[in-house]
Amino acid sequence: LGLAVRPADGQQTIAEARQQGAGAEVTVEGTVTRAYGDFVRLQDASGPTGASALVVRQTSGEFYDDVQSGTIAKGTQLEVSGTLSDFNGLLQINEEDLSDYSLQGDGSVPTPQDVSLSTLSQSGEAYESELIQVTGLTFQDASGTFDNGTSYTVEAGSETFTFRVQTPS
């Protein structure tokens, strides 16, 4: 993740795009860290945490079809253009707001950032949509199997947090 980010002409880093907020028209390039259901998370090394990320969501269309077929998958390098929107605090390019995208090749998924539960509790917004890893968690009332669409309470020391297992869509 420590690589310099130099966007091509007409592009912005994801951090620059995020700073513009909802309503901004942006063009960014990054690596897919998650392609699941209707959602793709795209990340580069431009943010204050060492990364910055953005969500692209489509429930139908060519982009959606490319996710479902595996053409867009973890490690895919993507350039996307569209208008940012905010859904319950999640900054994203949503549905018809995606105006264009192109595959730039295949790469490696960035290494997850090690983040403590305490840091997430205090400044989780700084890591929105970024690939992170939290170690040393204990699940309260763990049954051995996670159910889709279910929230679980996790703890590390005296900190507790809600861990959500999301369904595919």
N, CA, C and O atoms as a DFTB+ gen file, in Angstrom:
676 C
 N C O
     1  1       0.791      -1.201       0.000
     2  2       0.000       0.000       0.000
     3  2       0.833       1.264       0.000
     4  3       0.257       2.327      -0.232
     5  1       2.078       1.250       0.228
     6  2       2.868       2.451       0.318
     7  2       3.252       3.039      -1.025
     8  3       4.178       3.848      -1.078
     9  1       2.598       2.680      -2.100
    10  2       2.944       3.160      -3.429
    11  2       2.416       4.567      -3.660
    12  3       1.354       4.932      -3.157
    13  1       3.163       5.350      -4.420
    14  2       2.694       6.674      -4.799
    15  2       1.515       6.521      -5.754
    16  3       1.489       5.614      -6.585
    17  1       0.563       7.402      -5.628
    18  2      -0.613       7.355      -6.484
    19  2      -0.525       8.531      -7.439
    20  3      -0.545       9.686      -7.013
    21  1      -0.426       8.243      -8.724
    22  2      -0.377       9.273      -9.752
    23  2      -1.481       8.995     -10.752
    24  3      -1.302       8.191     -11.666
    25  1      -2.624       9.653     -10.590
    26  2      -3.727       9.383     -11.511
    27  2      -3.419       9.856     -12.925
    28  3      -2.667      10.807     -13.135
    29  1      -4.018       9.168     -13.881
    30  2      -3.910       9.568     -15.284
    31  2      -4.703      10.850     -15.490
    32  3      -5.499      11.245     -14.639
    33  1      -4.479      11.491     -16.624
    34  2      -5.230      12.703     -16.951
    35  2      -6.724      12.438     -16.831
    36  3      -7.228      11.423     -17.311
    37  1      -7.426      13.364     -16.184
    38  2      -8.866      13.232     -16.029
    39  2      -9.279      12.388     -14.834
    40  3     -10.456      12.344     -14.475
    41  1      -8.303      11.715     -14.216
    42  2      -8.609      10.887     -13.049
    43  2      -8.263      11.635     -11.770
    44  3      -7.490      12.594     -11.763
    45  1      -8.859      11.163     -10.704
    46  2      -8.539      11.628      -9.370
    47  2      -8.164      10.409      -8.549
    48  3      -8.514       9.282      -8.900
    49  1      -7.457      10.635      -7.463
    50  2      -7.301       9.536      -6.525
    51  2      -8.659       9.317      -5.870
    52  3      -9.519      10.197      -5.911
    53  1      -8.850       8.168      -5.278
    54  2     -10.120       7.912      -4.586
    55  2     -10.270       8.877      -3.412
    56  3     -11.377       9.339      -3.137
    57  1      -9.174       9.189      -2.717
    58  2      -9.250      10.146      -1.605
    59  2      -9.716      11.512      -2.098
    60  3     -10.553      12.142      -1.453
    61  1      -9.191      11.979      -3.227
    62  2      -9.626      13.266      -3.789
    63  2     -11.102      13.225      -4.157
    64  3     -11.838      14.176      -3.892
    65  1     -11.534      12.131      -4.765
    66  2     -12.938      11.990      -5.150
    67  2     -13.829      12.005      -3.905
    68  3     -14.861      12.675      -3.891
    69  1     -13.440      11.276      -2.871
    70  2     -14.242      11.208      -1.646
    71  2     -14.390      12.588      -1.010
    72  3     -15.449      12.917      -0.474
    73  1     -13.336      13.389      -1.069
    74  2     -13.384      14.727      -0.463
    75  2     -14.414      15.614      -1.148
    76  3     -14.923      16.549      -0.530
    77  1     -14.731      15.345      -2.403
    78  2     -15.717      16.150      -3.123
    79  2     -17.142      15.858      -2.663
    80  3     -18.011      16.728      -2.728
    81  1     -17.379      14.635      -2.200
    82  2     -18.672      14.283      -1.629
    83  2     -19.772      14.042      -2.643
    84  3     -19.556      14.067      -3.855
    85  1     -20.958      13.808      -2.106
    86  2     -22.134      13.480      -2.918
    87  2     -22.404      14.583      -3.938
    88  3     -22.301      15.773      -3.640
    89  1     -22.755      14.149      -5.153
    90  2     -23.062      15.058      -6.244
    91  2     -21.891      15.314      -7.175
    92  3     -22.080      15.833      -8.275
    93  1     -20.686      14.960      -6.755
    94  2     -19.497      15.186      -7.582
    95  2     -19.395      14.135      -8.680
    96  3     -19.685      12.959      -8.460
    97  1     -18.981      14.571      -9.859
    98  2     -18.685      13.650     -10.957
    99  2     -17.203      13.332     -10.890
   100  3     -16.366      14.234     -10.901
   101  1     -16.878      12.032     -10.820
   102  2     -15.502      11.615     -10.598
   103  2     -15.099      10.515     -11.571
   104  3     -15.938       9.793     -12.110
   105  1     -13.791      10.412     -11.778
   106  2     -13.183       9.289     -12.491
   107  2     -12.001       8.831     -11.650
   108  3     -11.069       9.598     -11.406
   109  1     -12.044       7.576     -11.208
   110  2     -10.996       7.022     -10.346
   111  2     -10.575       5.652     -10.857
   112  3     -11.306       4.995     -11.599
   113  1      -9.391       5.237     -10.448
   114  2      -8.921       3.889     -10.743
   115  2      -8.458       3.252      -9.450
   116  3      -7.850       3.907      -8.603
   117  1      -8.750       1.963      -9.304
   118  2      -8.323       1.254      -8.118
   119  2      -8.419      -0.241      -8.315
   120  3      -8.787      -0.731      -9.382
   121  1      -8.081      -0.945      -7.268
   122  2      -8.115      -2.402      -7.260
   123  2      -9.359      -2.877      -6.535
   124  3      -9.682      -2.378      -5.457
   125  1     -10.055      -3.832      -7.116
   126  2     -11.242      -4.401      -6.483
   127  2     -10.791      -5.250      -5.297
   128  3      -9.985      -6.168      -5.441
   129  1     -11.330      -4.922      -4.120
   130  2     -11.043      -5.709      -2.922
   131  2     -12.190      -6.648      -2.588
   132  3     -12.020      -7.621      -1.855
   133  1     -13.363      -6.343      -3.136
   134  2     -14.527      -7.204      -2.912
   135  2     -15.515      -6.994      -4.048
   136  3     -15.853      -5.859      -4.383
   137  1     -15.967      -8.064      -4.626
   138  2     -17.008      -8.032      -5.656
   139  2     -18.008      -9.097      -5.257
   140  3     -17.769     -10.291      -5.433
   141  1     -19.132      -8.652      -4.717
   142  2     -20.068      -9.578      -4.093
   143  2     -21.480      -9.073      -4.291
   144  3     -21.808      -7.969      -3.857
   145  1     -22.311      -9.850      -4.929
   146  2     -23.697      -9.436      -5.140
   147  2     -23.761      -8.193      -5.993
   148  3     -23.269      -8.180      -7.121
   149  1     -24.366      -7.147      -5.461
   150  2     -24.550      -5.887      -6.178
   151  2     -23.423      -4.892      -5.918
   152  3     -23.423      -3.804      -6.493
   153  1     -22.474      -5.241      -5.069
   154  2     -21.489      -4.282      -4.577
   155  2     -20.061      -4.642      -4.978
   156  3     -19.648      -5.801      -4.934
   157  1     -19.328      -3.606      -5.369
   158  2     -17.893      -3.729      -5.619
   159  2     -17.215      -2.661      -4.780
   160  3     -17.640      -1.506      -4.754
   161  1     -16.156      -3.064      -4.095
   162  2     -15.339      -2.106      -3.352
   163  2     -14.021      -1.952      -4.085
   164  3     -13.340      -2.926      -4.402
   165  1     -13.683      -0.694      -4.344
   166  2     -12.529      -0.326      -5.145
   167  2     -11.597       0.485      -4.254
   168  3     -12.047       1.405      -3.571
   169  1     -10.301       0.160      -4.249
   170  2      -9.367       0.786      -3.310
   171  2      -8.089       1.207      -4.013
   172  3      -7.625       0.541      -4.938
   173  1      -7.518       2.338      -3.557
   174  2      -6.175       2.739      -3.965
   175  2      -5.390       3.120      -2.711
   176  3      -5.898       2.978      -1.598
   177  1      -4.176       3.595      -2.875
   178  2      -3.294       3.889      -1.734
   179  2      -3.263       5.369      -1.384
   180  3      -2.259       5.852      -0.860
   181  1      -4.343       6.104      -1.661
   182  2      -4.291       7.556      -1.556
   183  2      -4.773       8.160      -0.243
   184  3      -4.570       9.355      -0.028
   185  1      -5.385       7.410       0.625
   186  2      -6.031       8.011       1.796
   187  2      -5.128       8.205       2.993
   188  3      -3.988       7.740       3.013
   189  1      -5.655       8.901       3.999
   190  2      -4.871       9.185       5.202
   191  2      -4.523       7.945       6.025
   192  3      -3.596       7.990       6.833
   193  1      -5.240       6.852       5.838
   194  2      -4.941       5.614       6.557
   195  2      -3.957       4.746       5.768
   196  3      -3.578       3.665       6.218
   197  1      -3.545       5.225       4.588
   198  2      -2.702       4.436       3.700
   199  2      -3.514       3.832       2.568
   200  3      -2.973       3.170       1.681
   201  1      -4.815       4.068       2.609
   202  2      -5.710       3.572       1.565
   203  2      -6.929       4.487       1.509
   204  3      -7.183       5.273       2.422
   205  1      -7.658       4.367       0.437
   206  2      -8.951       5.028       0.307
   207  2      -9.801       4.136      -0.579
   208  3      -9.281       3.491      -1.490
   209  1     -11.100       4.091      -0.324
   210  2     -11.953       3.152      -1.056
   211  2     -13.304       3.769      -1.365
   212  3     -13.723       4.758      -0.763
   213  1     -13.964       3.150      -2.323
   214  2     -15.251       3.622      -2.803
   215  2     -16.080       2.417      -3.218
   216  3     -15.542       1.415      -3.688
   217  1     -17.380       2.520      -3.043
   218  2     -18.306       1.461      -3.419
   219  2     -18.954       1.808      -4.754
   220  3     -19.335       2.953      -4.994
   221  1     -19.074       0.801      -5.620
   222  2     -19.868       0.906      -6.835
   223  2     -20.964      -0.141      -6.698
   224  3     -20.687      -1.306      -6.411
   225  1     -22.222       0.282      -6.907
   226  2     -23.356      -0.630      -6.734
   227  2     -24.243      -0.590      -7.976
   228  3     -24.656       0.475      -8.436
   229  1     -24.521      -1.776      -8.501
   230  2     -25.498      -1.923      -9.572
   231  2     -26.254      -3.221      -9.381
   232  3     -25.672      -4.251      -9.039
   233  1     -27.560      -3.163      -9.606
   234  2     -28.397      -4.357      -9.459
   235  2     -28.759      -4.980     -10.800
   236  3     -29.368      -6.049     -10.844
   237  1     -28.386      -4.312     -11.901
   238  2     -28.583      -4.872     -13.235
   239  2     -27.721      -4.076     -14.208
   240  3     -27.231      -2.994     -13.884
   241  1     -27.546      -4.628     -15.402
   242  2     -26.753      -3.938     -16.413
   243  2     -25.416      -4.607     -16.647
   244  3     -25.120      -5.651     -16.066
   245  1     -24.613      -4.000     -17.498
   246  2     -23.347      -4.591     -17.924
   247  2     -22.346      -4.738     -16.773
   248  3     -21.694      -5.774     -16.648
   249  1     -22.226      -3.715     -15.942
   250  2     -21.312      -3.790     -14.796
   251  2     -21.724      -4.933     -13.871
   252  3     -20.889      -5.741     -13.464
   253  1     -23.003      -4.996     -13.545
   254  2     -23.535      -6.062     -12.697
   255  2     -23.238      -7.429     -13.313
   256  3     -22.799      -8.345     -12.618
   257  1     -23.476      -7.564     -14.616
   258  2     -23.226      -8.831     -15.304
   259  2     -21.746      -9.218     -15.220
   260  3     -21.417     -10.393     -15.057
   261  1     -20.857      -8.227     -15.330
   262  2     -19.425      -8.511     -15.226
   263  2     -19.030      -8.966     -13.824
   264  3     -18.112      -9.772     -13.671
   265  1     -19.713      -8.460     -12.804
   266  2     -19.468      -8.925     -11.433
   267  2     -19.961     -10.359     -11.293
   268  3     -19.248     -11.208     -10.757
   269  1     -21.171     -10.638     -11.767
   270  2     -21.760     -11.967     -11.625
   271  2     -20.966     -13.029     -12.373
   272  3     -20.869     -14.166     -11.910
   273  1     -20.394     -12.673     -13.526
   274  2     -19.636     -13.642     -14.326
   275  2     -18.209     -13.843     -13.823
   276  3     -17.521     -14.768     -14.254
   277  1     -17.766     -12.976     -12.911
   278  2     -16.388     -13.069     -12.421
   279  2     -15.392     -12.254     -13.233
   280  3     -14.199     -12.258     -12.931
   281  1     -15.869     -11.553     -14.264
   282  2     -14.992     -10.677     -15.036
   283  2     -14.437      -9.576     -14.134
   284  3     -13.265      -9.214     -14.232
   285  1     -15.284      -9.052     -13.263
   286  2     -14.859      -8.122     -12.214
   287  2     -14.817      -8.933     -10.928
   288  3     -15.845      -9.415     -10.452
   289  1     -13.618      -9.078     -10.369
   290  2     -13.414      -9.902      -9.174
   291  2     -12.291      -9.279      -8.345
   292  3     -11.684      -8.289      -8.754
   293  1     -12.021      -9.864      -7.181
   294  2     -10.909      -9.397      -6.360
   295  2      -9.654      -9.321      -7.210
   296  3      -9.324     -10.258      -7.936
   297  1      -8.955      -8.192      -7.112
   298  2      -7.709      -8.009      -7.844
   299  2      -7.870      -7.311      -9.181
   300  3      -6.880      -6.849      -9.748
   301  1      -9.093      -7.217      -9.708
   302  2      -9.309      -6.526     -10.976
   303  2      -8.974      -5.047     -10.813
   304  3      -9.410      -4.402      -9.860
   305  1      -8.198      -4.521     -11.749
   306  2      -7.923      -3.087     -11.801
   307  2      -9.027      -2.454     -12.632
   308  3      -9.247      -2.843     -13.778
   309  1      -9.722      -1.477     -12.056
   310  2     -10.881      -0.866     -12.699
   311  2     -10.741       0.644     -12.737
   312  3     -10.234       1.257     -11.797
   313  1     -11.189       1.229     -13.816
   314  2     -11.411       2.667     -13.869
   315  2     -12.913       2.863     -13.929
   316  3     -13.587       2.249     -14.756
   317  1     -13.442       3.711     -13.063
   318  2     -14.871       3.990     -13.063
   319  2     -15.103       5.490     -13.095
   320  3     -14.338       6.271     -12.529
   321  1     -16.181       5.873     -13.774
   322  2     -16.617       7.269     -13.826
   323  2     -18.082       7.315     -13.444
   324  3     -18.871       6.456     -13.840
   325  1     -18.433       8.320     -12.675
   326  2     -19.825       8.464     -12.295
   327  2     -20.024       9.575     -11.291
   328  3     -19.105      10.328     -10.970
   329  1     -21.249       9.657     -10.802
   330  2     -21.634      10.678      -9.834
   331  2     -21.749      10.039      -8.461
   332  3     -22.418       9.019      -8.297
   333  1     -21.095      10.640      -7.477
   334  2     -21.134      10.119      -6.112
   335  2     -22.474      10.425      -5.455
   336  3     -23.061      11.487      -5.660
   337  1     -22.938       9.473      -4.665
   338  2     -24.134       9.684      -3.855
   339  2     -23.869       9.128      -2.465
   340  3     -22.873       8.441      -2.240
   341  1     -24.756       9.427      -1.550
   342  2     -24.621       9.008      -0.164
   343  2     -25.862       8.208       0.207
   344  3     -26.985       8.691       0.062
   345  1     -25.660       6.989       0.684
   346  2     -26.770       6.172       1.155
   347  2     -26.497       5.786       2.598
   348  3     -25.608       4.978       2.866
   349  1     -27.246       6.350       3.520
   350  2     -27.057       6.083       4.950
   351  2     -25.607       6.245       5.383
   352  3     -25.108       5.461       6.190
   353  1     -24.927       7.256       4.851
   354  2     -23.545       7.526       5.224
   355  2     -22.511       6.802       4.381
   356  3     -21.315       7.029       4.560
   357  1     -22.936       5.932       3.464
   358  2     -22.008       5.207       2.605
   359  2     -21.853       5.969       1.291
   360  3     -22.817       6.121       0.541
   361  1     -20.635       6.449       1.010
   362  2     -20.363       7.143      -0.238
   363  2     -20.193       6.107      -1.336
   364  3     -19.440       5.145      -1.185
   365  1     -20.903       6.312      -2.453
   366  2     -20.906       5.296      -3.501
   367  2     -21.245       5.901      -4.855
   368  3     -21.742       7.022      -4.952
   369  1     -20.961       5.127      -5.898
   370  2     -21.514       5.381      -7.220
   371  2     -22.600       4.330      -7.370
   372  3     -22.319       3.131      -7.381
   373  1     -23.836       4.780      -7.486
   374  2     -24.983       3.886      -7.382
   375  2     -25.768       3.811      -8.684
   376  3     -26.065       4.832      -9.304
   377  1     -26.101       2.584      -9.092
   378  2     -26.997       2.311     -10.215
   379  2     -26.659       3.135     -11.454
   380  3     -25.544       3.040     -11.968
   381  1     -27.611       3.950     -11.947
   382  2     -27.414       4.695     -13.191
   383  2     -26.406       5.836     -13.046
   384  3     -26.049       6.465     -14.043
   385  1     -25.942       6.115     -11.828
   386  2     -24.911       7.141     -11.631
   387  2     -23.547       6.681     -12.136
   388  3     -22.637       7.498     -12.274
   389  1     -23.388       5.374     -12.416
   390  2     -22.161       4.866     -13.038
   391  2     -22.249       5.176     -14.524
   392  3     -23.054       4.577     -15.237
   393  1     -21.433       6.102     -14.993
   394  2     -21.523       6.511     -16.396
   395  2     -20.603       5.707     -17.301
   396  3     -20.885       5.562     -18.490
   397  1     -19.494       5.173     -16.754
   398  2     -18.566       4.404     -17.574
   399  2     -17.621       3.622     -16.663
   400  3     -17.365       4.008     -15.523
   401  1     -17.122       2.537     -17.186
   402  2     -16.084       1.781     -16.481
   403  2     -15.260       1.026     -17.513
   404  3     -15.732       0.715     -18.606
   405  1     -14.017       0.740     -17.139
   406  2     -13.180      -0.074     -18.015
   407  2     -12.236      -0.909     -17.170
   408  3     -11.743      -0.478     -16.128
   409  1     -12.002      -2.123     -17.659
   410  2     -11.065      -3.034     -17.009
   411  2      -9.657      -2.591     -17.397
   412  3      -9.369      -2.370     -18.573
   413  1      -8.782      -2.463     -16.398
   414  2      -7.418      -2.012     -16.638
   415  2      -6.405      -3.144     -16.483
   416  3      -5.204      -2.943     -16.665
   417  1      -6.897      -4.327     -16.149
   418  2      -6.010      -5.475     -15.973
   419  2      -6.279      -6.165     -14.654
   420  3      -7.226      -5.842     -13.938
   421  1      -5.418      -7.127     -14.352
   422  2      -5.526      -7.866     -13.097
   423  2      -4.307      -7.561     -12.247
   424  3      -3.196      -7.411     -12.756
   425  1      -4.534      -7.474     -10.951
   426  2      -3.450      -7.213     -10.021
   427  2      -3.657      -8.016      -8.757
   428  3      -4.422      -8.980      -8.724
   429  1      -2.973      -7.606      -7.740
   430  2      -3.082      -8.259      -6.441
   431  2      -4.003      -7.457      -5.539
   432  3      -4.011      -6.227      -5.578
   433  1      -4.766      -8.152      -4.739
   434  2      -5.597      -7.485      -3.746
   435  2      -4.664      -6.864      -2.714
   436  3      -3.745      -7.531      -2.238
   437  1      -4.883      -5.593      -2.359
   438  2      -4.019      -4.971      -1.347
   439  2      -4.053      -5.750      -0.033
   440  3      -5.051      -6.389       0.302
   441  1      -2.964      -5.684       0.687
   442  2      -2.898      -6.303       2.006
   443  2      -3.832      -5.547       2.946
   444  3      -3.808      -4.317       2.977
   445  1      -4.652      -6.262       3.709
   446  2      -5.544      -5.562       4.650
   447  2      -4.740      -4.760       5.669
   448  3      -3.662      -5.175       6.094
   449  1      -5.274      -3.624       6.046
   450  2      -4.663      -2.821       7.091
   451  2      -5.010      -3.429       8.444
   452  3      -6.162      -3.785       8.687
   453  1      -4.032      -3.547       9.315
   454  2      -4.294      -4.013      10.677
   455  2      -4.843      -2.846      11.482
   456  3      -4.191      -1.811      11.620
   457  1      -6.047      -3.023      12.011
   458  2      -6.724      -1.971      12.760
   459  2      -7.248      -2.580      14.050
   460  3      -7.759      -3.700      14.046
   461  1      -7.126      -1.857      15.142
   462  2      -7.661      -2.359      16.409
   463  2      -9.151      -2.052      16.502
   464  3      -9.656      -1.144      15.842
   465  1      -9.828      -2.812      17.318
   466  2     -11.252      -2.586      17.547
   467  2     -11.462      -1.202      18.165
   468  3     -12.449      -0.527      17.872
   469  1     -10.544      -0.796      19.005
   470  2     -10.618       0.529      19.619
   471  2     -10.542       1.627      18.562
   472  3     -11.297       2.598      18.619
   473  1      -9.636       1.479      17.601
   474  2      -9.510       2.465      16.523
   475  2     -10.784       2.514      15.698
   476  3     -11.246       3.599      15.343
   477  1     -11.359       1.361      15.386
   478  2     -12.613       1.330      14.636
   479  2     -13.741       1.994      15.407
   480  3     -14.558       2.706      14.824
   481  1     -13.791       1.767      16.708
   482  2     -14.834       2.375      17.534
   483  2     -14.714       3.892      17.548
   484  3     -15.723       4.597      17.573
   485  1     -13.487       4.395      17.532
   486  2     -13.263       5.835      17.637
   487  2     -13.268       6.553      16.287
   488  3     -13.694       7.704      16.200
   489  1     -12.795       5.877      15.231
   490  2     -12.666       6.572      13.938
   491  2     -12.929       5.643      12.765
   492  3     -12.194       5.654      11.777
   493  1     -13.971       4.846      12.876
   494  2     -14.311       3.887      11.829
   495  2     -14.593       4.510      10.483
   496  3     -14.319       3.893       9.454
   497  1     -15.141       5.736      10.457
   498  2     -15.429       6.408       9.188
   499  2     -14.170       6.583       8.341
   500  3     -14.245       6.604       7.113
   501  1     -13.023       6.707       8.989
   502  2     -11.767       6.892       8.256
   503  2     -11.422       5.669       7.415
   504  3     -10.615       5.757       6.489
   505  1     -12.028       4.529       7.733
   506  2     -11.740       3.272       7.037
   507  2     -12.909       2.805       6.160
   508  3     -12.936       1.648       5.739
   509  1     -13.869       3.686       5.883
   510  2     -15.062       3.298       5.135
   511  2     -14.708       2.604       3.830
   512  3     -13.995       3.156       2.993
   513  1     -15.213       1.389       3.667
   514  2     -15.076       0.553       2.468
   515  2     -13.658       0.043       2.223
   516  3     -13.421      -0.633       1.223
   517  1     -12.712       0.350       3.108
   518  2     -11.338      -0.125       2.948
   519  2     -11.205      -1.553       3.473
   520  3     -11.972      -1.993       4.329
   521  1     -10.220      -2.258       2.942
   522  2      -9.938      -3.619       3.368
   523  2      -9.114      -3.566       4.652
   524  3      -7.983      -3.079       4.659
   525  1      -9.695      -4.072       5.733
   526  2      -9.022      -4.054       7.033
   527  2      -9.020      -5.446       7.647
   528  3      -9.717      -6.353       7.193
   529  1      -8.222      -5.583       8.681
   530  2      -8.152      -6.833       9.439
   531  2      -8.075      -6.472      10.917
   532  3      -7.262      -5.642      11.324
   533  1      -8.932      -7.106      11.715
   534  2      -8.909      -6.925      13.159
   535  2      -8.599      -8.283      13.763
   536  3      -9.313      -9.253      13.506
   537  1      -7.548      -8.365      14.559
   538  2      -7.172      -9.642      15.171
   539  2      -7.517      -9.628      16.657
   540  3      -7.718      -8.572      17.257
   541  1      -7.579     -10.817      17.228
   542  2      -7.814     -10.960      18.656
   543  2      -9.256     -10.749      19.082
   544  3      -9.518     -10.382      20.227
   545  1     -10.186     -10.977      18.176
   546  2     -11.603     -10.788      18.511
   547  2     -12.189     -12.026      19.167
   548  3     -11.800     -13.153      18.861
   549  1     -13.119     -11.803      20.061
   550  2     -13.910     -12.868      20.648
   551  2     -15.360     -12.598      20.290
   552  3     -15.852     -11.482      20.458
   553  1     -16.046     -13.625      19.794
   554  2     -17.459     -13.494      19.444
   555  2     -18.302     -13.930      20.630
   556  3     -18.149     -15.043      21.133
   557  1     -19.195     -13.048      21.078
   558  2     -20.124     -13.411      22.143
   559  2     -21.168     -14.349      21.547
   560  3     -21.621     -14.145      20.421
   561  1     -21.537     -15.347      22.280
   562  2     -22.581     -16.288      21.861
   563  2     -22.307     -16.916      20.503
   564  3     -23.233     -17.092      19.711
   565  1     -21.053     -17.258      20.218
   566  2     -20.705     -17.875      18.932
   567  2     -21.248     -19.295      18.873
   568  3     -21.147     -20.061      19.832
   569  1     -21.835     -19.632      17.706
   570  2     -22.420     -20.957      17.546
   571  2     -21.594     -21.839      16.616
   572  3     -21.890     -23.024      16.466
   573  1     -20.551     -21.271      15.984
   574  2     -19.739     -22.039      15.063
   575  2     -20.092     -21.803      13.612
   576  3     -19.290     -22.107      12.729
   577  1     -21.276     -21.266      13.339
   578  2     -21.713     -20.990      11.974
   579  2     -22.263     -19.573      11.909
   580  3     -23.083     -19.179      12.738
   581  1     -21.808     -18.811      10.923
   582  2     -22.347     -17.468      10.718
   583  2     -23.536     -17.542       9.778
   584  3     -23.499     -18.251       8.773
   585  1     -24.588     -16.809      10.105
   586  2     -25.779     -16.753       9.269
   587  2     -25.794     -15.439       8.497
   588  3     -25.509     -14.378       9.053
   589  1     -26.135     -15.521       7.190
   590  2     -26.264     -14.314       6.377
   591  2     -27.325     -13.396       6.961
   592  3     -28.327     -13.848       7.516
   593  1     -27.081     -12.091       6.823
   594  2     -28.051     -11.111       7.290
   595  2     -28.148     -11.028       8.795
   596  3     -29.187     -10.635       9.326
   597  1     -27.078     -11.392       9.500
   598  2     -27.102     -11.440      10.960
   599  2     -25.960     -10.603      11.525
   600  3     -24.861     -10.574      10.971
   601  1     -26.236      -9.927      12.632
   602  2     -25.217      -9.153      13.341
   603  2     -24.794      -9.914      14.589
   604  3     -25.618     -10.528      15.266
   605  1     -23.495      -9.865      14.885
   606  2     -22.919     -10.529      16.056
   607  2     -22.120      -9.509      16.846
   608  3     -21.542      -8.588      16.269
   609  1     -22.084      -9.663      18.140
   610  2     -21.270      -8.792      18.979
   611  2     -19.894      -9.429      19.145
   612  3     -19.766     -10.600      19.502
   613  1     -18.852      -8.608      18.871
   614  2     -17.475      -9.054      19.063
   615  2     -16.833      -8.163      20.108
   616  3     -17.266      -7.033      20.335
   617  1     -15.790      -8.690      20.744
   618  2     -15.083      -7.886      21.733
   619  2     -13.585      -8.167      21.662
   620  3     -13.138      -9.250      21.286
   621  1     -12.842      -7.144      22.039
   622  2     -11.384      -7.232      22.177
   623  2     -11.049      -6.388      23.396
   624  3     -11.149      -5.162      23.360
   625  1     -10.655      -7.046      24.463
   626  2     -10.454      -6.329      25.715
   627  2     -11.780      -5.789      26.208
   628  3     -12.751      -6.535      26.341
   629  1     -11.825      -4.487      26.481
   630  2     -13.062      -3.879      26.979
   631  2     -13.916      -3.279      25.859
   632  3     -15.006      -2.772      26.125
   633  1     -13.441      -3.328      24.619
   634  2     -14.181      -2.777      23.478
   635  2     -15.142      -3.812      22.904
   636  3     -14.808      -4.993      22.808
   637  1     -16.340      -3.363      22.520
   638  2     -17.287      -4.227      21.811
   639  2     -17.673      -3.544      20.506
   640  3     -17.576      -2.325      20.369
   641  1     -18.110      -4.350      19.562
   642  2     -18.426      -3.847      18.233
   643  2     -19.431      -4.794      17.602
   644  3     -19.493      -5.967      17.969
   645  1     -20.218      -4.299      16.658
   646  2     -21.149      -5.145      15.927
   647  2     -20.486      -5.629      14.649
   648  3     -20.002      -4.824      13.853
   649  1     -20.462      -6.931      14.452
   650  2     -19.904      -7.582      13.266
   651  2     -21.081      -8.072      12.440
   652  3     -21.869      -8.896      12.903
   653  1     -21.201      -7.565      11.216
   654  2     -22.348      -7.886      10.361
   655  2     -21.939      -8.869       9.270
   656  3     -20.968      -8.635       8.551
   657  1     -22.680      -9.968       9.147
   658  2     -22.523     -10.890       8.033
   659  2     -23.611     -10.535       7.049
   660  3     -24.795     -10.745       7.310
   661  1     -23.199      -9.989       5.904
   662  2     -24.149      -9.463       4.929
   663  2     -24.559     -10.529       3.920
   664  3     -23.772     -11.405       3.561
   665  1     -25.785     -10.437       3.481
   666  2     -26.271     -11.314       2.424
   667  2     -25.701     -10.848       1.100
   668  3     -25.228      -9.715       1.015
   669  1     -25.723     -11.681       0.051
   670  2     -25.104     -11.313      -1.230
   671  2     -25.638     -10.046      -1.869
   672  3     -24.860      -9.356      -2.529
   673  1     -26.899      -9.688      -1.726
   674  2     -27.401      -8.512      -2.446
   675  2     -27.556      -7.304      -1.589
   676  3     -27.969      -6.251      -2.075
